[in-house]
Amino acid sequence: MRRRISLLALLLTAPCLFAAEEWQTLFNGRDLSGWRANVMPESFSVVDGAIRAHATKPSAHLFYAGDMKTGFMRFKNFVFEATCRSEPNSNSGIFIHTDMTTRDSALHLAKGYEIQLNSTTKEKRKTGSLYAVVDLAQSPVDESQWFKLRVTVSGKRIMIHLNDKQVVDYTEPDNVKRPPERAGRLFDPQGGGIALQAHDPGSVFYFKDLRIKRLP
């Protein structure tokens, strides 16, 4: 009898365990349901099944909010994937462990880490960089073509893959000190938001196939 009860309990709890490991789709491909801009919502639209990020002036960020009426949804440990493409000479980024706090007149986000999306000739930190933390001198991809981005966060470790090739593996040291203008570039113990950047009027980036899987 004890064995039967234990087996029954396992079967009853198994769906919850498996659900925690399932991918969650973040974008329906039709509209911006579940997403919220911190400023200038007109900077984001849906074109041909992708989110188009094109700032009316520097800069705006689109946060995943799910069904929350205000604010944004927080993620702590996760795998996040997106398929991305740009128009020529474009700058963008994806922020993690962030919030809507800004740090300057250009409304750059004050907290969290940025995965750089920018391979313009004048930019030294190329696509795939963990911006101003682990910087790549050359882009592993052609941004004019769709490419796959994967970001894995576990504890204080972050890994970045482009087209399934690992380009960054970074662990945040204990008591790390950042420059004053980037003091908030840290993991949040409570987790943080995921945000797409519309950087400036001259930059256009597209995002689709956005999904996330929470990790323990």
Long-range contacts (C-beta under 8 A, 24 or more apart in sequence): 20-214, 20-216, 21-213, 21-214, 22-213, 23-211, 23-212, 23-213, 24-211, 24-212, 24-213, 24-214, 25-210, 25-211, 26-64, 26-194, 26-210, 26-211, 26-212, 27-51, 27-207, 27-208, 27-209, 27-210, 29-208, 32-62, 34-64, 34-65, 34-66, 34-67, 35-62, 35-63, 35-64, 35-65, 36-62, 36-63, 36-65, 36-71, 36-72, 37-61, 37-62, 37-63, 38-63, 38-100, 38-102, 38-107, 38-195, 39-107, 40-198, 43-198, 44-196, 44-198, 47-206, 49-208, 50-85, 50-206, 50-207, 50-208, 51-196, 51-206, 51-207, 51-208, 51-210, 52-204, 52-205, 52-206, 53-92, 53-196, 53-197, 53-198, 53-199, 53-203, 53-204, 53-205, 53-206, 53-207, 54-198, 54-201, 54-203, 54-204, 55-198, 55-199, 55-200, 55-201, 55-203, 56-201, 57-200, 57-201, 58-106, 58-107, 58-199, 58-200, 58-201, 59-106, 59-107, 59-108, 59-197, 59-198, 59-199, 59-200, 60-107, 60-197, 60-198, 61-95, 61-98, 61-100, 61-107, 61-109, 61-195, 61-196, 61-197, 61-198, 62-195, 62-196, 62-198, 63-100, 63-193, 63-194, 63-195, 64-193, 64-194, 64-195, 64-210, 71-100, 72-99, 72-100, 72-193, 72-194, 72-195, 73-193, 73-194, 74-188, 74-190, 74-191, 74-192, 74-193, 75-153, 75-191, 75-192, 75-193, 75-194, 75-212, 75-214, 76-153, 76-188, 76-190, 76-191, 76-192, 76-214, 77-153, 77-154, 77-155, 77-191, 77-214, 77-215, 77-216, 78-152, 78-153, 78-212, 78-213, 78-214, 78-215, 79-150, 79-151, 79-152, 79-153, 79-212, 79-213, 79-215, 80-150, 80-151, 80-152, 80-153, 80-194, 80-210, 80-211, 80-212, 81-148, 81-149, 81-150, 81-151, 81-209, 81-210, 81-211, 81-212, 82-148, 82-149, 82-207, 82-208, 82-209, 82-210, 82-211, 83-146, 83-147, 83-148, 83-149, 83-207, 83-208, 83-209, 84-117, 84-143, 84-146, 84-147, 84-148, 84-149, 84-205, 84-206, 84-207, 85-143, 85-144, 85-145, 85-146, 85-147, 85-205, 85-206, 86-117, 86-143, 86-144, 86-203, 86-204, 86-205, 86-206, 87-144, 87-203, 87-204, 87-205, 88-144, 89-120, 89-202, 89-203, 90-117, 90-118, 90-120, 90-143, 90-199, 90-202, 90-203, 90-204, 90-205, 91-117, 91-118, 91-120, 91-123, 91-199, 91-200, 91-203, 92-117, 92-118, 92-196, 92-197, 92-198, 92-199, 92-203, 92-205, 93-117, 93-118, 93-131, 93-197, 93-199, 94-149, 94-151, 94-194, 94-195, 94-196, 94-197, 95-193, 95-194, 95-195, 95-197, 96-151, 96-153, 96-158, 96-192, 96-193, 96-194, 97-153, 97-186, 97-187, 97-188, 97-191, 97-192, 97-193, 98-192, 98-193, 98-194, 98-195, 99-188, 99-192, 99-193, 100-193, 101-184, 103-181, 103-184, 104-181, 109-195, 110-184, 111-184, 111-185, 111-186, 111-188, 111-192, 112-184, 112-185, 112-186, 112-188, 112-192, 112-193, 113-158, 113-185, 113-187, 114-197, 115-149, 115-151, 115-160, 117-143, 117-197, 117-205, 118-199, 119-143, 127-162, 128-160, 128-162, 128-167, 128-168, 129-168, 130-158, 130-160, 130-168, 130-170, 132-182, 132-185, 133-170, 133-185, 134-168, 134-170, 136-167, 136-168, 140-165, 140-167, 148-209, 152-215, 153-187, 153-215, 154-215, 156-187
